[in-house]
């Protein structure tokens, strides 16, 4: 497992593996996150933010 993680990090660092940017979205706006994820040009992933 450690070797796989190390290789993944190496690929990301070299630019061979592209990691999309993410967009934090408050849990209260969960429907917006789903809308963005289903869009044709959604870009990065939405991250639901849980705040107290």
JODADA-V395380 format. One record per helix or strand of 2 or more residues. SS is the DSSP state (2 for helix, 1 for strand). FROM is the first residue (numbers start at 1). LEN is the number of residues. If there is no record, write none. Layout:
SS_FROM_LEN ; SS_FROM_LEN
This chain:
2_2_13 ; 1_22_5 ; 2_27_12 ; 1_45_5
